[in-house]
């Protein structure tokens, strides 16, 4: 049996070496759980989010504010399918498609959106990948 501390070290080491597309999937899981605190742990120190419409959101504070507003209004059900991902030195990316149902938290008509995403990751000093920039497109812009 592996001692508890050794198990935790092995678990941390495997998470630090996680492939970038796994971080994207982790992001989707936290988004669906409406776990804003966990979502924000996935970002690099100076992240940028490029929404499907509107201006850039620079920094964790701006991302937190916009995400909090969205998660207050909607209960998301997001699925993401990685199409291509690659790494080069301290940078990596994951690009794919997504499909999301946004159900108004207070009832009403659900909104279905789908499009493409791009996550740009930066390897951190402790070895894990963090989201440096994130971009979304919509095939048919939704009327929210």
DSSP file (Angstrom, degrees, kcal/mol; ACC not computed):
  #  RESIDUE AA STRUCTURE BP1 BP2  ACC     N-H-->O    O-->H-N    N-H-->O    O-->H-N    TCO  KAPPA ALPHA  PHI   PSI    X-CA   Y-CA   Z-CA
    1    1 A X              0   0    0      0, 0.0     2,-0.4     0, 0.0     3,-0.0   0.000 360.0 360.0 360.0 136.4    0.0    0.0    0.0
    2    2 A X        -     0   0    0      1,-0.1     5,-0.1     2,-0.1     0, 0.0  -0.640 360.0-112.5 -79.9 130.1    1.3    3.5   -0.9
    3    3 A X     >  -     0   0    0     -2,-0.4     4,-2.2     1,-0.1     3,-0.3  -0.291  29.3-112.4 -58.6 150.2    1.6    5.8    2.1
    4    4 A X  H  > S+     0   0    0      1,-0.2     4,-2.3     2,-0.2     5,-0.2   0.870 115.5  50.7 -54.6 -44.4   -0.9    8.7    1.9
    5    5 A X  H  > S+     0   0    0      1,-0.2     4,-2.1     2,-0.2    -1,-0.2   0.893 110.1  49.8 -64.9 -39.4    1.8   11.4    1.3
    6    6 A X  H  > S+     0   0    0     -3,-0.3     4,-2.4     2,-0.2    -1,-0.2   0.898 109.8  51.7 -65.8 -39.7    3.4    9.4   -1.5
    7    7 A X  H  X S+     0   0    0     -4,-2.2     4,-2.5     1,-0.2    -2,-0.2   0.921 109.6  49.2 -61.5 -44.7    0.0    9.0   -3.1
    8    8 A X  H  X S+     0   0    0     -4,-2.3     4,-2.4     2,-0.2    -2,-0.2   0.878 110.3  50.7 -63.9 -38.6   -0.6   12.8   -2.9
    9    9 A X  H  X S+     0   0    0     -4,-2.1     4,-2.3     2,-0.2    -1,-0.2   0.923 111.8  47.4 -65.0 -43.7    2.8   13.5   -4.5
   10   10 A X  H  X S+     0   0    0     -4,-2.4     4,-2.2     2,-0.2    -2,-0.2   0.893 112.1  50.5 -63.8 -39.9    2.1   11.1   -7.3
   11   11 A X  H  X S+     0   0    0     -4,-2.5     4,-2.1     2,-0.2    -2,-0.2   0.923 111.5  47.3 -63.9 -45.1   -1.4   12.6   -7.9
   12   12 A X  H  X S+     0   0    0     -4,-2.4     4,-2.4     1,-0.2    -2,-0.2   0.892 111.3  51.8 -63.8 -40.0    0.0   16.2   -8.0
   13   13 A X  H  X S+     0   0    0     -4,-2.3     4,-1.4     1,-0.2    -1,-0.2   0.897 110.2  47.9 -65.3 -39.9    2.7   15.1  -10.4
   14   14 A X  H  < S+     0   0    0     -4,-2.2    -1,-0.2     1,-0.2    -2,-0.2   0.876 112.5  49.1 -70.2 -35.1    0.2   13.5  -12.8
   15   15 A X  H >< S+     0   0    0     -4,-2.1     3,-1.5     1,-0.2    -2,-0.2   0.892 108.0  54.3 -68.3 -39.1   -2.0   16.6  -12.6
   16   16 A X  H 3< S+     0   0    0     -4,-2.4   113,-0.2     1,-0.3    -1,-0.2   0.832 111.2  45.7 -64.2 -31.4    0.9   18.9  -13.3
   17   17 A X  T 3< S+     0   0    0     -4,-1.4    -1,-0.3    -5,-0.2    -2,-0.2   0.304  84.2 138.6 -94.2  10.2    1.8   17.0  -16.4
   18   18 A X    <   -     0   0    0     -3,-1.5   111,-0.2     1,-0.1    -3,-0.1  -0.225  61.1-106.0 -57.8 141.0   -1.8   16.8  -17.6
   19   19 A X    >>  -     0   0    0      1,-0.1     3,-1.3     3,-0.0     4,-1.2  -0.347  28.8-113.7 -65.0 148.5   -2.2   17.3  -21.4
   20   20 A X  H >> S+     0   0    0      1,-0.3     4,-1.8     2,-0.2     3,-0.5   0.869 115.9  57.6 -53.9 -40.4   -3.7   20.7  -22.3
   21   21 A X  H 3> S+     0   0    0      1,-0.2     4,-1.9     2,-0.2    -1,-0.3   0.794 101.4  57.8 -63.8 -25.1   -6.9   19.2  -23.7
   22   22 A X  H <> S+     0   0    0     -3,-1.3     4,-2.1     2,-0.2    -1,-0.2   0.859 103.6  51.9 -69.8 -34.8   -7.4   17.7  -20.2
   23   23 A X  H <X S+     0   0    0     -4,-1.2     4,-2.5    -3,-0.5    -2,-0.2   0.892 107.4  53.3 -66.5 -38.9   -7.3   21.2  -18.7
   24   24 A X  H  X S+     0   0    0     -4,-1.8     4,-2.1     2,-0.2    -2,-0.2   0.925 110.3  46.8 -59.6 -44.8   -9.9   22.3  -21.2
   25   25 A X  H  X S+     0   0    0     -4,-1.9     4,-2.1     1,-0.2    -2,-0.2   0.868 110.1  53.0 -66.5 -36.1  -12.2   19.4  -20.1
   26   26 A X  H  X S+     0   0    0     -4,-2.1     4,-2.4     2,-0.2    -1,-0.2   0.911 107.4  52.5 -63.6 -41.7  -11.6   20.3  -16.5
   27   27 A X  H  X S+     0   0    0     -4,-2.5     4,-2.5     1,-0.2    -2,-0.2   0.928 108.6  50.2 -58.2 -46.3  -12.6   23.9  -17.3
   28   28 A X  H  X S+     0   0    0     -4,-2.1     4,-2.6     1,-0.2    50,-0.3   0.890 109.5  51.3 -61.4 -40.2  -15.9   22.6  -18.8
   29   29 A X  H  X S+     0   0    0     -4,-2.1     4,-1.7     2,-0.2    -1,-0.2   0.919 111.7  46.0 -63.7 -43.7  -16.6   20.4  -15.8
   30   30 A X  H  <>S+     0   0    0     -4,-2.4     5,-2.6     2,-0.2     4,-0.4   0.889 111.8  53.0 -65.3 -38.6  -16.1   23.4  -13.4
   31   31 A X  H ><5S+     0   0    0     -4,-2.5     3,-1.3     1,-0.2    45,-0.3   0.939 109.5  47.8 -61.6 -47.6  -18.3   25.5  -15.7
   32   32 A X  H 3<5S+     0   0    0     -4,-2.6    -1,-0.2     1,-0.3    -2,-0.2   0.829 112.0  50.1 -63.7 -31.3  -21.1   23.0  -15.6
   33   33 A X  T 3<5S-     0   0    0     -4,-1.7    -1,-0.3    -5,-0.2    -2,-0.2   0.502 109.0-127.6 -82.2  -4.2  -20.8   22.8  -11.8
   34   34 A X  T < 5 +     0   0    0     -3,-1.3     2,-1.2    -4,-0.4    -3,-0.2   0.854  55.0 154.8  58.0  37.1  -20.9   26.6  -11.6
   35   35 A X     >< +     0   0    0     -5,-2.6     4,-2.3     1,-0.2    -1,-0.2  -0.687  13.6 171.2 -98.4  81.1  -17.7   26.4   -9.6
   36   36 A X  H  > S+     0   0    0     -2,-1.2     4,-2.3     1,-0.2    -1,-0.2   0.866  74.4  56.2 -61.2 -39.5  -16.3   29.8  -10.3
   37   37 A X  H  > S+     0   0    0      1,-0.2     4,-0.8     2,-0.2    -1,-0.2   0.924 110.6  44.3 -60.4 -44.6  -13.5   29.5   -7.7
   38   38 A X  H >4 S+     0   0    0      1,-0.2     3,-0.7     2,-0.2     4,-0.5   0.889 110.0  56.3 -67.7 -39.3  -12.2   26.3   -9.3
   39   39 A X  H >< S+     0   0    0     -4,-2.3     3,-1.9     1,-0.2    -2,-0.2   0.934 104.0  53.6 -56.3 -46.8  -12.5   27.8  -12.8
   40   40 A X  H >< S+     0   0    0     -4,-2.3     3,-1.2     1,-0.3    -1,-0.2   0.726  96.2  66.7 -66.0 -21.8  -10.3   30.7  -11.8
   41   41 A X  T << S+     0   0    0     -4,-0.8    -1,-0.3    -3,-0.7    -2,-0.2   0.670  92.4  64.1 -70.5 -14.6   -7.5   28.3  -10.5
   42   42 A X  T <  S+     0   0    0     -3,-1.9    89,-3.3    -4,-0.5     2,-0.3   0.520  87.1  92.3 -85.9  -5.6   -7.0   27.2  -14.1
   43   43 A X  E <  S-a  131   0A   0     -3,-1.2    89,-0.2    87,-0.3    78,-0.1  -0.647  75.2-120.3 -96.6 147.6   -5.9   30.6  -15.4
   44   44 A X  E >   -     0   0A   0     87,-3.0     3,-0.8    -2,-0.3    -1,-0.1  -0.221  45.6 -90.1 -68.7 168.5   -2.3   32.0  -15.6
   45   45 A X  E 3  S+     0   0A   0      1,-0.3    15,-0.4    14,-0.1     2,-0.3   0.813 122.6  29.1 -57.2 -34.6   -1.5   35.2  -13.6
   46   46 A X  E 3  S+     0   0A   0     13,-0.1    -1,-0.3    14,-0.1    -2,-0.1  -0.566  86.7 174.8-125.3  68.8   -2.5   37.6  -16.5
   47   47 A X  E <   -     0   0A   0     -3,-0.8    12,-3.2    -2,-0.3     2,-0.4  -0.275  17.8-154.1 -78.4 161.0   -5.2   35.8  -18.5
   48   48 A X  E     -aB 133  58A   0     84,-1.7    86,-1.7    10,-0.2     2,-0.5  -0.999   2.7-161.9-132.4 135.6   -7.3   37.1  -21.3
   49   49 A X  E     -aB 134  57A   0      8,-2.5     8,-2.5    -2,-0.4     2,-0.7  -0.980   2.2-162.1-118.9 128.4  -10.7   35.9  -22.4
   50   50 A X  E     -aB 135  56A   0     84,-3.6    86,-2.0    -2,-0.5     6,-0.1  -0.887  16.3-154.6-110.8  99.8  -12.1   36.7  -25.8
   51   51 A X        -     0   0    0     -2,-0.7     3,-0.1     4,-0.6    -2,-0.0  -0.195  30.7-105.2 -70.8 166.1  -15.9   36.2  -25.8
   52   52 A X  S    S+     0   0    0      1,-0.1     2,-0.3    85,-0.1    86,-0.2   0.791 107.3  14.6 -62.0 -28.1  -17.9   35.3  -29.0
   53   53 A X  S    S+     0   0    0      2,-0.1    -1,-0.1    84,-0.1     2,-0.1  -0.991 109.0  32.7-144.5 151.6  -19.1   38.9  -29.0
   54   54 A X  S    S-     0   0    0     -2,-0.3     2,-0.0    -3,-0.1     0, 0.0  -0.398  89.7 -40.9  97.0-177.9  -18.0   42.1  -27.2
   55   55 A X        -     0   0    0      1,-0.2    -4,-0.6    -2,-0.1    -2,-0.1  -0.178  67.6 -77.9 -83.0 174.2  -14.6   43.2  -26.0
   56   56 A X  E     -B   50   0A   0     -6,-0.1     2,-0.6     1,-0.0    -6,-0.2  -0.372  32.9-141.8 -68.8 146.1  -11.6   41.5  -24.4
   57   57 A X  E     -B   49   0A   0     -8,-2.5    -8,-2.5    -2,-0.1     2,-0.5  -0.952  21.8-165.3-109.7 111.3  -11.7   40.6  -20.8
   58   58 A X  E     +B   48   0A   0     -2,-0.6     4,-0.5   -10,-0.2   -10,-0.2  -0.859  47.1  10.3-105.3 128.5   -8.2   41.2  -19.4
   59   59 A X  S  > S-     0   0    0    -12,-3.2     4,-2.1    -2,-0.5     5,-0.2   0.128  86.9 -83.2  91.2 155.4   -7.2   39.8  -16.0
   60   60 A X  H  > S+     0   0    0    -15,-0.4     4,-3.0     1,-0.2     5,-0.2   0.835 124.0  58.6 -62.8 -34.7   -8.8   37.4  -13.5
   61   61 A X  H  > S+     0   0    0      2,-0.2     4,-2.3     1,-0.2    -1,-0.2   0.922 108.1  44.2 -62.8 -44.8  -10.9   40.1  -12.0
   62   62 A X  H  > S+     0   0    0     -4,-0.5     4,-2.3     2,-0.2     5,-0.2   0.917 115.3  48.2 -66.1 -43.6  -12.6   41.0  -15.3
   63   63 A X  H  X S+     0   0    0     -4,-2.1     4,-2.8     1,-0.2     5,-0.3   0.929 111.2  51.4 -61.7 -45.6  -13.1   37.3  -16.1
   64   64 A X  H  X S+     0   0    0     -4,-3.0     4,-2.8     1,-0.2     5,-0.2   0.929 110.2  49.2 -57.0 -48.2  -14.5   36.6  -12.6
   65   65 A X  H  X S+     0   0    0     -4,-2.3     4,-1.8     1,-0.2    -1,-0.2   0.932 114.9  42.8 -60.2 -48.6  -17.0   39.5  -12.9
   66   66 A X  H  X S+     0   0    0     -4,-2.3     4,-2.1     2,-0.2    -1,-0.2   0.911 115.8  48.0 -67.0 -42.5  -18.3   38.4  -16.4
   67   67 A X  H  X S+     0   0    0     -4,-2.8     4,-3.1    -5,-0.2     5,-0.3   0.915 109.3  53.8 -64.0 -42.3  -18.4   34.7  -15.5
   68   68 A X  H  X S+     0   0    0     -4,-2.8     4,-1.5    -5,-0.3    -1,-0.2   0.900 109.1  49.2 -59.7 -41.1  -20.3   35.4  -12.2
   69   69 A X  H  X S+     0   0    0     -4,-1.8     4,-1.5    -5,-0.2    -1,-0.2   0.929 113.6  45.6 -63.0 -45.6  -22.9   37.4  -14.1
   70   70 A X  H  X S+     0   0    0     -4,-2.1     4,-2.4     1,-0.2    -2,-0.2   0.921 113.2  48.7 -65.2 -44.6  -23.4   34.6  -16.6
   71   71 A X  H  < S+     0   0    0     -4,-3.1    -1,-0.2     1,-0.2    -2,-0.2   0.756 108.5  54.8 -71.0 -23.3  -23.5   31.8  -14.0
   72   72 A X  H  < S+     0   0    0     -4,-1.5    -1,-0.2    -5,-0.3    -2,-0.2   0.863 116.0  38.1 -72.3 -36.5  -26.0   33.8  -12.0
   73   73 A X  H  < S+     0   0    0     -4,-1.5    32,-3.1    -5,-0.1    33,-0.4   0.796 120.4  37.7 -84.3 -31.0  -28.3   34.1  -15.0
   74   74 A X  E  <  -C  104   0A   0     -4,-2.4     2,-0.6    30,-0.3    30,-0.2  -0.898  57.8-143.2-131.4 151.7  -27.9   30.6  -16.5
   75   75 A X  E     -C  103   0A   0     28,-3.0    28,-2.1    -2,-0.3     2,-0.2  -0.949  38.8-149.7-105.4 107.1  -27.4   26.9  -15.6
   76   76 A X  E     -C  102   0A   0     -2,-0.6     2,-0.3   -45,-0.3    26,-0.2  -0.468  23.9-171.0 -85.3 150.5  -25.0   25.7  -18.3
   77   77 A X  E     +C  101   0A   0     24,-1.6    24,-1.9    -2,-0.2     2,-0.4  -0.832  25.2 176.5-133.0  94.9  -24.6   22.3  -19.9
   78   78 A X  E     -C  100   0A   0     -2,-0.3     2,-0.4   -50,-0.3    22,-0.2  -0.838  16.3-176.0-108.0 133.9  -21.5   22.4  -21.9
   79   79 A X  E     -C   99   0A   0     20,-2.6    20,-2.4    -2,-0.4     2,-0.4  -0.991   9.2-165.6-123.5 140.2  -19.7   19.7  -23.9
   80   80 A X  E     -C   98   0A   0     -2,-0.4     2,-0.5    18,-0.2    18,-0.2  -0.968   7.8-160.6-126.4 140.0  -16.4   20.3  -25.6
   81   81 A X  E     -C   97   0A   0     16,-3.1    16,-2.2    -2,-0.4     2,-0.2  -0.950  16.8-140.0-122.9 110.2  -14.7   18.2  -28.2
   82   82 A X  E     +C   96   0A   0     -2,-0.5    14,-0.3    14,-0.2     3,-0.1  -0.493  22.5 176.0 -67.6 132.6  -11.0   18.7  -28.7
   83   83 A X  E     -     0   0A   0     12,-2.9     2,-0.3     1,-0.4    13,-0.2   0.776  66.8  -0.9-104.0 -43.8  -10.0   18.6  -32.4
   84   84 A X  E     +C   95   0A   0     11,-2.2    11,-2.9     2,-0.0    -1,-0.4  -0.992  61.1 171.7-150.1 141.2   -6.3   19.4  -32.2
   85   85 A X  E     +C   94   0A   0     -2,-0.3     2,-0.3     9,-0.2     9,-0.2  -0.988   6.0 168.5-146.4 153.2   -3.9   20.2  -29.5
   86   86 A X  E     -C   93   0A   0      7,-1.7     7,-2.4    -2,-0.3     2,-0.3  -0.986  19.3-142.2-158.8 160.6   -0.1   20.6  -29.4
   87   87 A X  E     +C   92   0A   0     -2,-0.3     2,-0.3     5,-0.2     5,-0.3  -0.953  11.9 178.7-128.9 151.3    2.7   21.9  -27.2
   88   88 A X  E >   -C   91   0A   0      3,-3.1     3,-1.8    -2,-0.3     2,-0.3  -0.793  64.5 -55.4-150.9 104.5    5.9   23.7  -28.0
   89   89 A X  T 3  S-     0   0    0     -2,-0.3    -1,-0.1     1,-0.3     0, 0.0  -0.456 122.1 -11.4  63.9-122.5    8.2   24.6  -25.1
   90   90 A X  T 3  S+     0   0    0     -2,-0.3    33,-2.7    -3,-0.1     2,-0.3   0.317 125.4  74.7 -95.6   8.4    6.2   26.6  -22.5
   91   91 A X  E <   +CD  88 122A   0     -3,-1.8    -3,-3.1    31,-0.2     2,-0.3  -0.913  51.9 164.7-120.7 150.2    3.2   27.2  -24.7
   92   92 A X  E     -CD  87 121A   0     29,-1.7    29,-3.4    -2,-0.3     2,-0.3  -0.966  14.4-155.8-152.0 163.1    0.4   24.8  -25.8
   93   93 A X  E     -CD  86 120A   0     -7,-2.4    -7,-1.7    -2,-0.3     2,-0.4  -0.980   8.5-161.0-142.7 158.8   -3.0   25.1  -27.3
   94   94 A X  E     -CD  85 119A   0     25,-2.0    25,-2.7    -2,-0.3     2,-0.4  -0.979  16.3-178.0-137.1 125.6   -6.2   23.1  -27.5
   95   95 A X  E     +CD  84 118A   0    -11,-2.9   -12,-2.9    -2,-0.4   -11,-2.2  -0.970  22.2 114.0-127.2 138.5   -8.7   23.9  -30.3
   96   96 A X  E     -CD  82 117A   0     21,-1.8    21,-2.4    -2,-0.4     2,-0.3  -0.891  53.5 -71.2-170.7-158.5  -12.1   22.3  -30.8
   97   97 A X  E     -CD  81 116A   0    -16,-2.2   -16,-3.1    -2,-0.3     2,-0.3  -0.815  33.1-161.3-119.4 159.1  -15.8   22.6  -30.9
   98   98 A X  E     -CD  80 115A   0     17,-2.2    17,-1.6    -2,-0.3     2,-0.4  -0.957  10.0-162.3-138.5 159.4  -18.4   23.0  -28.2
   99   99 A X  E     +CD  79 114A   0    -20,-2.4   -20,-2.6    -2,-0.3     2,-0.4  -0.988  19.7 179.7-139.0 129.4  -22.1   22.6  -27.7
  100  100 A X  E     -CD  78 113A   0     13,-3.2    13,-2.9    -2,-0.4     2,-0.5  -0.995  22.3-158.5-141.2 137.3  -23.9   24.3  -24.8
  101  101 A X  E     -CD  77 112A   0    -24,-1.9   -24,-1.6    -2,-0.4     2,-0.6  -0.967  14.5-161.8-108.0 124.4  -27.5   24.5  -23.5
  102  102 A X  E     -CD  76 111A   0      9,-3.3     9,-2.7    -2,-0.5     2,-0.5  -0.931   4.7-167.2-110.2 111.3  -28.0   27.6  -21.3
  103  103 A X  E     -C   75   0A   0    -28,-2.1   -28,-3.0    -2,-0.6     7,-0.1  -0.863  29.9-113.3 -98.2 124.4  -31.1   27.2  -19.1
  104  104 A X  E >   -C   74   0A   0     -2,-0.5     3,-1.9     5,-0.3   -30,-0.3  -0.343  20.2-135.7 -56.1 131.2  -32.2   30.5  -17.4
  105  105 A X  T 3  S+     0   0    0    -32,-3.1    -1,-0.2     1,-0.3   -31,-0.1   0.781 104.6  45.2 -61.1 -28.1  -31.7   30.0  -13.7
  106  106 A X  T 3  S-     0   0    0    -33,-0.4    -1,-0.3     1,-0.4    -2,-0.1   0.112 125.3 -92.3-104.0  21.0  -35.1   31.6  -13.0
  107  107 A X  S <  S+     0   0    0     -3,-1.9    -1,-0.4     1,-0.1     2,-0.3   0.012  71.9 107.5  89.6 161.3  -36.9   29.6  -15.7
  108  108 A X        -     0   0    0     -3,-0.1     2,-0.2    -4,-0.1    -4,-0.1  -0.764  69.9 -18.1 125.8-172.6  -37.7   30.4  -19.3
  109  109 A X        -     0   0    0     -2,-0.3    -5,-0.3    -6,-0.1     2,-0.1  -0.471  63.2-125.6 -73.1 132.0  -36.6   29.3  -22.7
  110  110 A X        -     0   0    0     -2,-0.2     2,-0.5    -7,-0.1    -7,-0.2  -0.438  17.6-139.0 -72.9 150.6  -33.3   27.5  -23.0
  111  111 A X  E     -D  102   0A   0     -9,-2.7    -9,-3.3    -2,-0.1     2,-0.6  -0.952   9.1-155.3-114.0 131.2  -30.7   28.9  -25.4
  112  112 A X  E     +D  101   0A   0     -2,-0.5     2,-0.4   -11,-0.2   -11,-0.2  -0.926  18.8 173.3-107.7 122.2  -28.6   26.5  -27.5
  113  113 A X  E     +D  100   0A   0    -13,-2.9   -13,-3.2    -2,-0.6     2,-0.3  -0.953   4.6 171.7-126.4 148.2  -25.2   27.7  -28.6
  114  114 A X  E     +D   99   0A   0     -2,-0.4    25,-2.9   -15,-0.2    26,-0.6  -0.989  18.3 113.3-151.8 152.4  -22.4   25.9  -30.5
  115  115 A X  E     -D   98   0A   0    -17,-1.6   -17,-2.2    -2,-0.3     2,-0.3  -0.876  56.2 -54.4-179.5-149.0  -19.2   27.0  -32.0
  116  116 A X  E     -D   97   0A   0     -2,-0.3    21,-2.5   -19,-0.3     2,-0.3  -0.840  37.4-161.5-121.1 157.5  -15.4   26.7  -31.7
  117  117 A X  E     -DE  96 136A   0    -21,-2.4   -21,-1.8    -2,-0.3     2,-0.3  -0.938   6.6-163.5-134.7 159.4  -13.0   27.4  -29.0
  118  118 A X  E     -DE  95 135A   0     17,-2.2    17,-2.6    -2,-0.3     2,-0.5  -0.944   4.4-169.3-143.6 122.9   -9.3   28.0  -28.6
  119  119 A X  E     -DE  94 134A   0    -25,-2.7   -25,-2.0    -2,-0.3     2,-0.5  -0.952   5.8-161.2-108.8 129.4   -7.3   27.7  -25.3
  120  120 A X  E     -DE  93 133A   0     13,-3.4    12,-3.3    -2,-0.5    13,-1.7  -0.963  16.4-163.0-108.5 123.9   -3.7   29.0  -25.2
  121  121 A X  E     -DE  92 131A   0    -29,-3.4   -29,-1.7    -2,-0.5     2,-0.4  -0.746  12.7-156.1-109.6 153.6   -1.8   27.5  -22.3
  122  122 A X  E     -DE  91 130A   0      8,-2.6     8,-2.0    -2,-0.3     2,-0.3  -0.998  23.7-123.6-126.7 131.5    1.4   28.6  -20.6
  123  123 A X  E     - E   0 129A   0    -33,-2.7     6,-0.2    -2,-0.4     2,-0.1  -0.587  30.6-141.4 -73.8 130.8    3.5   26.1  -18.6
  124  124 A X    >   -     0   0    0      4,-2.9     3,-2.5    -2,-0.3    -1,-0.0  -0.462  24.2-103.0 -91.7 164.8    4.0   27.4  -15.1
  125  125 A X  T 3  S+     0   0    0      1,-0.3    -1,-0.1    -2,-0.1    -2,-0.0   0.828 122.3  55.0 -57.1 -33.8    7.1   27.1  -13.0
  126  126 A X  T 3  S-     0   0    0      2,-0.1    -1,-0.3     1,-0.0  -110,-0.1   0.382 123.1-105.5 -84.8   6.0    5.7   24.3  -10.9
  127  127 A X  S <  S+     0   0    0     -3,-2.5     2,-0.2     1,-0.3    -2,-0.1   0.232  78.1 121.7  99.4 -14.7    5.0   22.4  -14.2
  128  128 A X        -     0   0    0     -5,-0.1    -4,-2.9  -111,-0.1     2,-0.4  -0.489  61.6-116.2 -86.3 155.6    1.3   22.7  -14.6
  129  129 A X  E     - E   0 123A   0     -6,-0.2     2,-0.3  -113,-0.2    -6,-0.2  -0.739  32.2-172.8 -87.9 134.1   -0.5   24.2  -17.7
  130  130 A X  E     - E   0 122A   0     -8,-2.0    -8,-2.6    -2,-0.4     2,-0.5  -0.938  32.2-101.7-126.0 150.3   -2.6   27.3  -17.0
  131  131 A X  E     +aE  43 121A   0    -89,-3.3   -87,-3.0    -2,-0.3   -10,-0.3  -0.583  37.9 171.6 -74.7 120.3   -4.9   29.2  -19.4
  132  132 A X  E    S+     0   0A   0    -12,-3.3   -84,-1.7    -2,-0.5     2,-0.3   0.840  71.5   3.7 -93.7 -46.2   -3.2   32.3  -20.8
  133  133 A X  E     -aE  48 120A   0    -13,-1.7   -13,-3.4   -86,-0.2    -1,-0.4  -0.991  63.4-169.3-141.4 149.9   -5.8   33.2  -23.4
  134  134 A X  E     -aE  49 119A   0    -86,-1.7   -84,-3.6    -2,-0.3     2,-0.4  -0.999   5.5-173.4-141.8 134.4   -9.2   31.7  -24.3
  135  135 A X  E     -aE  50 118A   0    -17,-2.6   -17,-2.2    -2,-0.4     2,-0.4  -0.982   3.1-168.2-134.7 143.3  -11.4   32.4  -27.2
  136  136 A X  E     - E   0 117A   0    -86,-2.0     2,-0.3    -2,-0.4   -19,-0.2  -0.961   1.1-171.7-127.6 144.9  -14.9   31.4  -28.3
  137  137 A X        -     0   0    0    -21,-2.5     2,-0.4    -2,-0.4   -21,-0.2  -0.888  14.0-143.0-123.8 162.5  -16.9   31.7  -31.5
  138  138 A X        -     0   0    0     -2,-0.3     3,-0.4   -86,-0.2   -23,-0.3  -0.997   6.2-150.8-125.8 133.9  -20.5   31.0  -32.2
  139  139 A X  S    S+     0   0    0    -25,-2.9     2,-0.4    -2,-0.4    -1,-0.1   0.932  98.6  15.8 -65.6 -46.2  -21.7   29.4  -35.4
  140  140 A X  S    S-     0   0    0    -26,-0.6    -1,-0.3    -3,-0.1   -26,-0.2  -0.920  97.3-120.9-127.4 102.3  -25.1   31.2  -35.1
  141  141 A X        -     0   0    0     -2,-0.4     2,-0.1    -3,-0.4   -28,-0.0  -0.166  30.9-130.2 -50.1 127.0  -24.9   34.0  -32.6
  142  142 A X        -     0   0    0      1,-0.1     2,-0.9   -31,-0.0    -1,-0.1  -0.422   6.2-127.3 -78.9 152.0  -27.5   33.3  -29.8
  143  143 A X              0   0    0      1,-0.1    -1,-0.1    -2,-0.1    -2,-0.0  -0.842 360.0 360.0 -99.2  96.5  -30.0   35.9  -28.7
  144  144 A X              0   0    0     -2,-0.9    -1,-0.1   -33,-0.0   -33,-0.0   0.440 360.0 360.0 -88.9 360.0  -29.4   35.9  -24.9
